[in-house]
Every structure is written in structure tokens, then in C-alpha cells.
Amino acid sequence: MIEQILQVLRPAEAWFWATYQGAELDLLFTHRGKRYGIEVKYSEAPRITRSSRVALDDLQLEHLWVIYPGDRAFPVDEKIDVLPVSGIPALKERFA
């Protein structure tokens, strides 16, 4: 799924991020000087984990998306959205 996201977004650089304490982020990338994150979940009912919150705060992310195999997109808060796999192509519009 990360490959699919990278093909859609085509960031100049992208990274996996992790801390010694166990927090991690599946995909970290920048666009126009701002940091963004993507976390991939395989559950039909994804939860926002402590790890996601740590990444959001520590990396000062502009926005974080949680991609999951469900069929509904919904906001969690002002900086986190849950997005179904089918919504990945729509991410490109955010960075046009």
C-alpha cells in the first residue's frame, strides 16, 4: 500500500520514522516545507494510536492520514483524517 501512495503523491523524499520508545510512522514526507504523515492500518475499525499522536506532535506534522481497508472517510480531529484505500488517489488533489 505504501508503494501505491508513493506513486500517487510522488514526493521528492519519503521516510519511515520510528523512535527508541516504539512510536512509528509508516510514511513521512514533506511538501512545500511542511511535514505530512501516513499511517496504514489493516483493521476495518482503525484507531488513532499513541504512536500516531507522538508522531504528530514530535514531527510537528501539518496533517496525518490513517489509511484503512474500509469504505468511509472521516475526520478524527483538525489534523487527522481516516481515509479508505479507495481514497488514496484523492490525496493527490491536496498537493496539486
C-alpha positions as CSV (number, residue, x, y, z in Angstrom):
1,M,0.0,0.0,0.0
2,I,2.9,2.4,0.7
3,E,4.1,1.9,-2.9
4,Q,0.6,2.9,-4.2
5,I,0.6,6.0,-2.0
6,L,4.1,7.0,-3.2
7,Q,3.0,6.5,-6.9
8,V,0.1,8.9,-6.3
9,L,1.9,11.6,-4.3
10,R,5.4,11.3,-5.9
11,P,7.1,13.1,-3.0
12,A,10.8,14.2,-3.6
13,E,11.7,12.3,-0.4
14,A,9.9,10.0,1.9
15,W,10.9,8.1,5.1
16,F,9.8,5.6,7.7
17,W,10.1,7.2,11.1
18,A,10.5,5.4,14.5
19,T,11.7,6.2,18.0
20,Y,13.5,4.0,20.5
21,Q,10.4,4.2,22.6
22,G,8.4,2.4,19.9
23,A,6.5,5.2,18.3
24,E,6.5,4.9,14.5
25,L,5.0,6.4,11.3
26,D,4.7,4.4,8.1
27,L,5.3,7.3,5.8
28,L,6.7,10.8,6.5
29,F,7.1,13.2,3.6
30,T,7.4,16.9,3.0
31,H,5.6,19.2,0.6
32,R,6.4,22.9,0.3
33,G,8.3,22.9,3.5
34,K,5.6,21.2,5.6
35,R,5.6,17.7,7.0
36,Y,2.9,15.2,6.5
37,G,2.4,11.6,7.7
38,I,0.6,8.5,6.7
39,E,-0.2,5.5,8.9
40,V,-1.5,2.3,7.3
41,K,-3.9,0.2,9.3
42,Y,-5.4,-3.2,8.3
43,S,-8.3,-3.1,10.6
44,E,-11.8,-2.2,9.5
45,A,-12.1,0.0,12.6
46,P,-8.9,1.9,12.8
47,R,-7.9,3.6,16.0
48,I,-5.6,6.6,16.4
49,T,-2.8,5.2,18.5
50,R,-0.5,6.9,21.0
51,S,2.2,6.3,18.4
52,S,0.3,8.4,15.9
53,R,-0.2,11.2,18.4
54,V,3.5,11.2,19.3
55,A,4.5,11.4,15.6
56,L,2.0,14.3,15.1
57,D,3.5,16.2,18.0
58,D,7.2,15.3,17.7
59,L,7.4,15.8,14.0
60,Q,5.1,18.8,14.0
61,L,3.1,17.3,11.2
62,E,0.8,19.6,9.2
63,H,-1.6,16.6,8.7
64,L,-1.8,12.9,9.3
65,W,-3.9,10.4,7.3
66,V,-4.7,6.9,8.5
67,I,-5.4,4.7,5.5
68,Y,-7.6,1.6,6.1
69,P,-9.5,-1.0,4.1
70,G,-12.9,0.4,4.9
71,D,-15.2,2.4,2.7
72,R,-15.7,5.7,4.6
73,A,-13.6,8.7,5.1
74,F,-14.0,10.7,8.3
75,P,-12.1,13.3,10.3
76,V,-10.7,12.4,13.7
77,D,-9.7,16.0,14.6
78,E,-8.4,19.0,12.7
79,K,-5.0,17.4,11.9
80,I,-6.0,13.7,11.5
81,D,-8.3,12.1,8.9
82,V,-9.1,8.4,8.3
83,L,-9.2,7.6,4.6
84,P,-10.2,4.4,2.8
85,V,-7.8,2.8,0.4
86,S,-10.1,3.8,-2.4
87,G,-9.5,7.5,-1.4
88,I,-5.7,7.4,-2.0
89,P,-6.0,9.0,-5.5
90,A,-7.8,12.0,-3.9
91,L,-4.7,12.7,-1.8
92,K,-3.0,14.0,-5.0
93,E,-5.5,16.9,-5.2
94,R,-4.4,18.0,-1.7
95,F,-0.9,18.6,-3.0
96,A,-1.6,19.9,-6.5
